[in-house]
Amino acid sequence: MAICGILFDKDGTLIDFQSTWVPLYKEASLFVAGNCLERAHLMLAASGYDKTTDTILANTVLAQGNNDEITEAWLPHAPQNIGPGTKISAAIGDIFNSTIATHAVQVTNLEKLFGSLKSKGLKLGVATSDGIDSARSSLNPFGILEQLDFIAGFDSGFGAKPGPGMVEGFAEATGLELREIMVVGDSPHDMEMGKAAGAGKNIGVLSGTCGREQLCDDADYVIDNISNLELLLDI
């Protein structure tokens, strides 16, 4: 069956992960640490930050977790009076939402790519482990929100990755069958999500934190980045 819709992951797929998120995680960890650099460094190290390379490592909480999971990893190193995890997760979300637009770097010209895909009659969506407000804020500068038929974050009610809920939500919102959907992402969670939902194609991209060997088990194809995506539509 032909592909009629594409559901994209956001960070590492549409947005350059390292350039966008390393400064944001540093800012958020320092806030949770009460401006104590030593505590902030412990939080980052415990959740996937590599100080030597100044990057986020693949398959870690920071690479593919949501705000609640990041909070859980950080709380053991936070001050004892910091408050409940739900409050911290909300505060982290506020930091991301208010500052991500100034940090976000697109992987390719998203407006041009999405315009080309829409001209082919495709339905387009985004499924991210980020919060929905932060997701909208980070994508807004690139002029693609109006081209999206669906957007969901971990807090949108469809469940978290690698569960199938976001793919199923995209199918319901667009009237597509699951096998008409292509899932595109940079992490094993994205590929597992697509596979669990029965998506027609799962495409891994190497523009995030993972290498080819970490994606190939559940991906139908692995490509460098989404600028090459249209070549796979008719395969």
Rosetta silent file (secondary structure, phi, psi, omega in degrees, C-alpha in Angstrom):
SEQUENCE: MAICGILFDKDGTLIDFQSTWVPLYKEASLFVAGNCLERAHLMLAASGYDKTTDTILANTVLAQGNNDEITEAWLPHAPQNIGPGTKISAAIGDIFNSTIATHAVQVTNLEKLFGSLKSKGLKLGVATSDGIDSARSSLNPFGILEQLDFIAGFDSGFGAKPGPGMVEGFAEATGLELREIMVVGDSPHDMEMGKAAGAGKNIGVLSGTCGREQLCDDADYVIDNISNLELLLDI
SCORE:     score description
SCORE:     0.000 S_00000001
   1 L     0.000  139.654 -177.264    0.000    0.000    0.000 S_00000001
   2 L   -67.353  149.845  174.743    1.246    3.473   -0.901 S_00000001
   3 L   -78.192  126.609 -178.313    2.469    5.846    1.810 S_00000001
   4 L  -118.291   -6.550  179.720   -0.062    8.641    2.321 S_00000001
   5 E  -152.829  148.825  179.614    1.224   10.206    5.531 S_00000001
   6 E  -125.651  126.192  177.322    4.508   10.818    7.314 S_00000001
   7 E  -108.983  113.972 -176.305    4.863   11.068   11.092 S_00000001
   8 E   -97.511  139.383  158.181    8.141   12.719   12.087 S_00000001
   9 L   -67.731  163.895 -179.256   10.005   12.664   15.350 S_00000001
  10 L  -100.448  -68.016 -171.707   11.172   16.187   16.177 S_00000001
  11 E   -78.227  123.492 -175.901   14.549   16.360   17.921 S_00000001
  12 L    92.484  -11.673 -179.483   17.352   14.800   15.931 S_00000001
  13 L  -115.282  -55.532  174.157   15.011   14.416   12.960 S_00000001
  14 L   -95.811  -34.718 -175.834   13.642   17.886   12.201 S_00000001
  15 E  -112.636  134.196  176.141   15.759   19.764   14.726 S_00000001
  16 L   -62.120  116.192 -169.380   19.533   19.370   15.163 S_00000001
  17 H   -66.027  -54.714 -172.999   19.670   17.631   18.514 S_00000001
  18 H   -64.132  -46.862 -177.385   23.056   18.586   19.930 S_00000001
  19 H   -63.643  -34.517 -176.497   23.010   22.237   18.852 S_00000001
  20 H   -83.163  -45.133 -165.807   19.493   22.736   20.160 S_00000001
  21 H   -97.307  -25.026  178.935   19.342   20.693   23.357 S_00000001
  22 H   -57.853  -49.423  178.515   22.772   20.769   25.012 S_00000001
  23 H   -65.017  -33.235  179.158   22.403   24.436   26.059 S_00000001
  24 H   -68.110  -42.543  178.563   18.794   23.867   27.126 S_00000001
  25 H   -65.441  -36.511  177.622   19.683   20.881   29.320 S_00000001
  26 H   -63.244  -44.343 -179.829   22.495   22.849   30.913 S_00000001
  27 H   -64.082  -45.116 -177.992   20.138   25.706   31.756 S_00000001
  28 H   -67.198  -40.930 -179.568   17.432   23.414   33.131 S_00000001
  29 H   -65.654  -36.587  178.711   19.831   21.324   35.228 S_00000001
  30 H   -66.279  -36.809  176.311   21.330   24.429   36.795 S_00000001
  31 H   -63.613  -48.970 -178.817   17.841   25.587   37.761 S_00000001
  32 H   -64.375  -31.392 -179.517   16.958   22.239   39.359 S_00000001
  33 L   -80.429    2.878 -178.336   20.345   22.216   41.123 S_00000001
  34 L    65.499   36.626  179.972   19.622   25.569   42.747 S_00000001
  35 L    65.952   21.013  175.336   22.429   27.213   40.733 S_00000001
  36 L   -95.195  111.337 -176.704   24.971   24.730   42.106 S_00000001
  37 H   -61.224  -37.718 -178.997   27.275   23.795   39.227 S_00000001
  38 H   -62.672  -44.792  177.825   28.506   20.630   40.941 S_00000001
  39 H   -65.036  -41.671 -179.946   24.970   19.295   41.350 S_00000001
  40 H   -61.078  -41.119  178.190   24.070   20.299   37.804 S_00000001
  41 H   -63.871  -38.766  177.487   27.064   18.409   36.434 S_00000001
  42 H   -64.053  -41.833  178.638   26.035   15.308   38.401 S_00000001
  43 H   -61.492  -47.789 -178.303   22.513   15.517   36.989 S_00000001
  44 H   -63.784  -42.860 -179.557   23.716   15.853   33.416 S_00000001
  45 H   -64.408  -35.546 -177.745   26.230   13.025   33.770 S_00000001
  46 H   -73.497  -14.600 -174.166   23.587   10.743   35.292 S_00000001
  47 H  -118.360    2.296  171.503   21.220   11.285   32.385 S_00000001
  48 L   127.613    4.539  179.489   23.434   11.080   29.313 S_00000001
  49 E   -87.404  132.747  176.967   25.641   14.153   28.942 S_00000001
  50 E  -105.519  108.223 -176.383   29.294   13.577   28.025 S_00000001
  51 L   -64.264  -34.048 -177.260   31.375   16.492   29.307 S_00000001
  52 L   -62.081  -41.912 -177.775   34.430   15.507   27.263 S_00000001
  53 L  -101.329   -6.983 -177.140   32.641   15.857   23.929 S_00000001
  54 L    56.103   45.574 -179.496   29.949   18.296   25.096 S_00000001
  55 E  -137.118  164.726  172.875   27.288   16.042   23.571 S_00000001
  56 E   -93.888  130.866 -177.687   24.334   13.900   24.596 S_00000001
  57 L   -80.493  152.552 -179.601   25.000   10.178   24.251 S_00000001
  58 L   -66.327  152.625  175.009   22.713    7.850   22.324 S_00000001
  59 L    58.295   32.329  177.539   20.055    5.744   24.074 S_00000001
  60 L  -113.787  172.346 -179.379   20.136    7.837   27.250 S_00000001
  61 H   -59.775  -43.407 -179.353   17.402    9.677   29.139 S_00000001
  62 H   -68.940  -26.669 -178.451   18.432   13.024   27.655 S_00000001
  63 H   -77.535  -34.770 -173.848   18.537   11.561   24.161 S_00000001
  64 H  -142.850    7.377  179.713   15.062   10.037   24.097 S_00000001
  65 L   -88.069  165.545  175.140   13.317   10.588   27.432 S_00000001
  66 L   -98.185 -179.988 -174.744   10.480   12.941   28.273 S_00000001
  67 H   -60.529  -37.226  179.063   10.409   15.609   30.973 S_00000001
  68 H   -65.612  -40.238 -179.617    9.110   13.218   33.636 S_00000001
  69 H   -70.442  -36.852  176.003   11.892   10.720   32.917 S_00000001
  70 H   -63.819  -44.410  178.569   14.542   13.455   32.977 S_00000001
  71 H   -58.589  -43.509  179.611   13.199   14.655   36.316 S_00000001
  72 H   -60.375  -37.882  179.549   13.387   11.137   37.724 S_00000001
  73 H   -73.204  -28.576 -175.727   17.054   10.896   36.696 S_00000001
  74 H   -88.050  -30.034 -172.013   17.901   14.310   38.165 S_00000001
  75 H   -57.557  -36.836  178.973   16.075   14.225   41.502 S_00000001
  76 H   -60.170  -20.461 -178.313   18.621   11.983   43.350 S_00000001
  77 H  -106.323    1.806 -177.558   21.217   14.748   42.809 S_00000001
  78 L   -86.574  161.288  174.803   18.923   17.708   43.503 S_00000001
  79 L   -58.147  147.281 -174.648   18.701   19.653   46.791 S_00000001
  80 L   -64.252  -26.022 -177.015   16.471   17.897   49.337 S_00000001
  81 L   -96.233   19.631 -173.395   14.062   20.828   49.518 S_00000001
  82 L   -70.079  -25.623  179.293   13.544   21.068   45.770 S_00000001
  83 L   107.205  178.270 -176.260    9.964   19.815   45.928 S_00000001
  84 L   -68.632  156.440 -178.099    7.970   17.025   44.268 S_00000001
  85 H   -60.756  -35.476 -179.245    8.890   15.587   40.905 S_00000001
  86 H   -63.132  -37.301  178.811    5.694   16.785   39.260 S_00000001
  87 H   -68.121  -41.284 -179.443    6.560   20.379   40.142 S_00000001
  88 H   -67.614  -41.761  178.827   10.111   20.004   38.817 S_00000001
  89 H   -60.427  -40.984  178.284    8.941   18.383   35.591 S_00000001
  90 H   -65.477  -39.355  179.296    6.556   21.296   35.006 S_00000001
  91 H   -66.124  -40.823  176.459    9.339   23.811   35.723 S_00000001
  92 H   -60.472  -44.357  178.489   11.660   22.064   33.268 S_00000001
  93 H   -59.467  -39.190  178.693    8.897   22.188   30.672 S_00000001
  94 H   -63.953  -40.591  178.301    8.479   25.919   31.248 S_00000001
  95 H   -62.647  -46.972 -179.969   12.205   26.487   30.693 S_00000001
  96 H   -61.482  -45.686 -175.936   12.171   24.508   27.462 S_00000001
  97 H   -63.745  -37.140 -174.384    9.012   26.205   26.223 S_00000001
  98 H   -82.829  -19.346 -173.957   10.264   29.723   26.909 S_00000001
  99 H  -121.809  -11.504 -172.146   13.760   29.379   25.442 S_00000001
 100 H   -66.365  -31.446 -178.466   13.800   26.647   22.808 S_00000001
 101 H   -61.003  -29.204 -179.328   12.789   28.928   19.941 S_00000001
 102 H   -83.012  -15.497 -178.308   16.046   30.866   20.356 S_00000001
 103 H  -104.680  -21.384 -170.806   18.152   27.677   20.354 S_00000001
 104 L   -63.909  133.720  178.624   16.414   25.518   17.742 S_00000001
 105 L  -124.634  122.317 -178.376   18.446   24.681   14.622 S_00000001
 106 E   -77.555  146.417 -178.963   16.704   22.958   11.704 S_00000001
 107 L   -70.414  -37.464  177.884   18.332   19.930   10.073 S_00000001
 108 L  -148.313 -177.022  177.920   17.393   21.122    6.594 S_00000001
 109 L   -72.216   95.756 -173.441   15.075   23.745    5.072 S_00000001
 110 H   -67.076  -39.458 -178.847   11.915   22.419    6.689 S_00000001
 111 H   -62.053  -41.879  179.035    9.507   24.835    5.031 S_00000001
 112 H   -67.010  -45.817 -179.228   10.749   23.842    1.579 S_00000001
 113 H   -63.732  -46.945 -177.956   10.716   20.099    2.348 S_00000001
 114 H   -66.327  -35.765  176.358    7.279   20.143    3.949 S_00000001
 115 H   -61.616  -40.281  178.469    5.914   22.235    1.097 S_00000001
 116 H   -66.245  -42.429 -179.869    7.161   19.636   -1.372 S_00000001
 117 H   -65.924  -41.493  179.271    5.657   16.775    0.640 S_00000001
 118 H   -65.779  -32.328  179.780    2.296   18.537    0.974 S_00000001
 119 H   -66.182  -19.563  176.769    2.267   19.163   -2.788 S_00000001
 120 L   -87.897    1.044  178.543    2.277   15.374   -3.202 S_00000001
 121 L    85.716   13.054 -177.228   -0.906   15.157   -1.135 S_00000001
 122 L   -80.641  143.105  169.011    0.745   13.684    1.944 S_00000001
 123 E   -83.695  140.694 -175.702   -0.569   14.151    5.474 S_00000001
 124 E  -125.971  140.320  178.364    2.190   15.303    7.843 S_00000001
 125 E  -146.162  166.383  177.069    2.555   14.973   11.595 S_00000001
 126 E  -129.505  132.921  176.392    5.048   15.262   14.445 S_00000001
 127 E  -127.535  115.594 -173.159    5.343   12.905   17.400 S_00000001
 128 L  -132.043  154.397  173.139    7.842   13.962   20.049 S_00000001
 129 L   -82.229   -5.647  173.294    8.947   13.106   23.574 S_00000001
 130 L   -74.032  165.523  173.367    9.060   16.854   24.182 S_00000001
 131 L   -72.575  156.224 -174.961    6.019   18.624   25.646 S_00000001
 132 H   -64.656  -39.575  179.970    3.427   19.887   23.192 S_00000001
 133 H   -66.766  -42.769  177.611    3.934   23.580   24.014 S_00000001
 134 H   -64.448  -37.776  178.829    7.705   23.297   23.687 S_00000001
 135 H   -61.257  -46.035  179.174    7.266   21.384   20.432 S_00000001
 136 H   -64.074  -40.695 -179.136    5.157   24.139   18.930 S_00000001
 137 H   -63.740  -40.583 -176.827    7.580   26.806   20.142 S_00000001
 138 H   -72.896  -29.340 -178.482   10.607   25.068   18.645 S_00000001
 139 H   -90.127  -20.329 -175.163    8.968   24.486   15.248 S_00000001
 140 H   -55.831  -40.172 -178.189    7.249   27.864   14.954 S_00000001
 141 H   -64.486  -14.960 -172.823   10.325   29.759   13.613 S_00000001
 142 H  -100.280    3.955  171.289   10.544   27.426   10.623 S_00000001
 143 L    69.232   31.600 -177.382    7.097   28.106    9.170 S_00000001
 144 L  -116.828   -6.046 -176.297    5.759   24.543    9.167 S_00000001
 145 H   -58.604  -39.074 -178.845    3.089   24.477   11.871 S_00000001
 146 H   -71.311  -14.907  179.235    0.341   25.309    9.386 S_00000001
 147 H   -91.966   -4.298 -179.267    1.468   22.411    7.192 S_00000001
 148 L   -89.570  134.187  175.121    1.041   19.879    9.993 S_00000001
 149 L   -91.583  -10.093 -175.227   -2.116   17.786   10.211 S_00000001
 150 E  -164.326  139.857  172.631   -1.158   16.445   13.647 S_00000001
 151 E  -147.256  133.339 -177.783    1.290   17.200   16.434 S_00000001
 152 E  -141.473  141.339  172.171    1.675   15.342   19.727 S_00000001
 153 L  -114.097 -178.385 -179.044    4.004   15.451   22.712 S_00000001
 154 L   -64.207  -19.239 -177.110    4.420   13.095   25.646 S_00000001
 155 L  -103.888   19.557 -176.132    1.758   15.123   27.450 S_00000001
 156 L   -94.953   -1.376  176.335   -0.875   15.060   24.682 S_00000001
 157 L    95.841    5.670  179.636   -2.745   11.987   25.921 S_00000001
 158 L  -101.325    4.261 -175.250   -1.472    9.438   23.410 S_00000001
 159 L    87.292  175.928 -177.790    1.088    7.858   25.740 S_00000001
 160 L  -105.962  158.343  171.475    4.868    7.980   25.496 S_00000001
 161 L   -65.588  146.881    8.322    7.303    6.387   23.081 S_00000001
 162 L   -93.111   20.377  175.459    7.953    3.575   22.295 S_00000001
 163 L   -64.558  161.798 -174.005    4.245    2.841   22.663 S_00000001
 164 L   -84.964   -0.948 -168.907    2.094    3.014   19.504 S_00000001
 165 H   -57.911  -40.166 -178.086   -0.325    5.712   20.721 S_00000001
 166 H   -68.789  -36.010  176.798    1.041    8.684   18.786 S_00000001
 167 H   -67.189  -42.816  178.367    1.015    6.770   15.496 S_00000001
 168 H   -63.927  -38.255  177.248   -2.526    5.598   16.186 S_00000001
 169 H   -63.899  -40.060  177.515   -3.523    9.177   17.038 S_00000001
 170 H   -62.887  -43.523  179.228   -2.068   10.402   13.739 S_00000001
 171 H   -61.241  -44.339 -179.115   -4.002    7.710   11.864 S_00000001
 172 H   -66.400  -40.128 -177.743   -7.244    8.653   13.578 S_00000001
 173 H   -68.571  -27.818 -174.634   -6.715   12.394   13.022 S_00000001
 174 H  -106.997   -9.804 -177.581   -6.014   11.978    9.308 S_00000001
 175 L    76.500   15.289 -179.989   -8.251    9.046    8.417 S_00000001
 176 L   -88.403  154.399  168.645   -5.269    7.001    7.243 S_00000001
 177 L   -80.267  151.333 -177.468   -4.701    3.310    7.747 S_00000001
 178 H   -58.608  -35.923 -178.344   -1.656    2.500    9.862 S_00000001
 179 H   -75.938   -5.845  174.148    0.057    0.766    6.954 S_00000001
 180 H   -90.406    0.977 -174.003   -0.261    3.992    4.927 S_00000001
 181 E  -104.811  136.107  171.191    1.953    5.805    7.453 S_00000001
 182 E  -104.084  127.518  175.664    5.716    6.268    7.350 S_00000001
 183 E  -101.771  130.690 -177.398    7.395    6.897   10.713 S_00000001
 184 E  -125.217  125.024 -179.617   10.670    8.842   10.598 S_00000001
 185 E  -161.038  172.413 -174.168   12.971    9.224   13.590 S_00000001
 186 L  -108.748    3.415 -174.894   16.505    9.176   14.942 S_00000001
 187 L  -131.879  159.056  174.297   16.172    6.769   17.889 S_00000001
 188 H   -56.433  -34.247  177.494   15.272    3.137   18.607 S_00000001
 189 H   -58.603  -38.758  178.827   12.201    4.438   20.474 S_00000001
 190 H   -66.132  -44.959 -179.688   10.910    5.940   17.221 S_00000001
 191 H   -66.717  -39.459  178.097   11.463    2.736   15.284 S_00000001
 192 H   -66.313  -37.352  176.747    9.918    0.633   18.055 S_00000001
 193 H   -60.618  -48.953 -179.997    6.913    2.980   18.145 S_00000001
 194 H   -62.951  -41.001 -179.560    6.331    2.583   14.423 S_00000001
 195 H   -66.840  -41.189 -179.974    6.769   -1.160   14.549 S_00000001
 196 H   -63.520  -32.730 -178.573    4.416   -1.519   17.513 S_00000001
 197 H   -83.787  -13.891 -176.154    1.751    0.439   15.654 S_00000001
 198 L    79.433   32.461  178.418    2.128   -1.511   12.424 S_00000001
 199 L   -62.684  151.619 -176.697    3.267    1.481   10.380 S_00000001
 200 L   -66.109  -38.897  177.854    3.882    0.834    6.695 S_00000001
 201 E  -143.063  143.202  174.686    7.512    2.014    6.780 S_00000001
 202 E  -120.686  119.334 -174.864    9.952    2.942    9.531 S_00000001
 203 E  -115.582  120.273  175.543   12.806    5.209    8.459 S_00000001
 204 E   -91.778  142.591  176.991   15.806    5.880   10.680 S_00000001
 205 E  -120.384  148.293 -175.549   17.875    9.031   10.254 S_00000001
 206 L   -98.414   20.161 -178.379   21.487    9.598   11.304 S_00000001
 207 L   -92.460    4.532  179.516   21.038   13.284   12.162 S_00000001
 208 L  -109.535 -134.017 -175.387   20.461   12.593   15.861 S_00000001
 209 L   -99.265  -11.042 -173.275   22.394   10.738   18.535 S_00000001
 210 L  -102.631  151.648  174.546   22.293    7.179   17.156 S_00000001
 211 L   -92.940  172.672 -177.229   24.410    5.349   14.618 S_00000001
 212 H   -56.809  -42.133 -176.424   23.212    3.041   11.873 S_00000001
 213 H   -65.259  -23.361 -179.631   23.749   -0.107   13.930 S_00000001
 214 H   -84.785  -12.156 -177.641   21.428    1.201   16.661 S_00000001
 215 H  -109.067  -24.965 -165.981   18.575    1.819   14.210 S_00000001
 216 L   -68.525  -23.009 -177.689   18.769   -0.962   11.661 S_00000001
 217 L   -61.209  -40.537 -176.221   17.041   -3.703   13.710 S_00000001
 218 L  -112.183   -1.210 -179.835   13.616   -2.060   13.503 S_00000001
 219 L   -94.551  142.123  173.528   14.090    0.343   10.572 S_00000001
 220 L   -76.747  -35.535  176.077   13.183   -0.533    7.004 S_00000001
 221 E  -143.770  151.291  173.487   15.737    2.001    5.768 S_00000001
 222 E  -124.896  125.294 -178.455   18.361    4.221    7.409 S_00000001
 223 E  -124.772  165.930 -177.223   19.303    7.498    5.690 S_00000001
 224 L   -62.830  -49.039 -179.292   21.599   10.378    6.551 S_00000001
 225 L  -162.533  175.686 -172.554   18.846   12.930    7.138 S_00000001
 226 H   -71.940  -10.529  177.796   15.348   13.879    6.011 S_00000001
 227 H   -63.636  -19.797  179.345   16.575   15.844    2.998 S_00000001
 228 H   -97.941    5.872 -168.827   16.798   12.449    1.239 S_00000001
 229 H   -64.674  -37.918 -174.436   13.362   11.254    2.390 S_00000001
 230 H   -62.320  -22.312  179.135   11.394   11.786   -0.813 S_00000001
 231 H   -66.523  -20.472 -175.734   13.518    9.180   -2.578 S_00000001
 232 H   -94.864   -5.926 -172.885   11.924    6.500   -0.372 S_00000001
 233 L   -64.930  -33.511 -175.259    8.261    7.347   -0.970 S_00000001
 234 L  -103.050    7.134  179.536    7.844    5.121   -4.000 S_00000001
 235 L   -80.850    0.000    0.000   10.019    2.200   -2.883 S_00000001
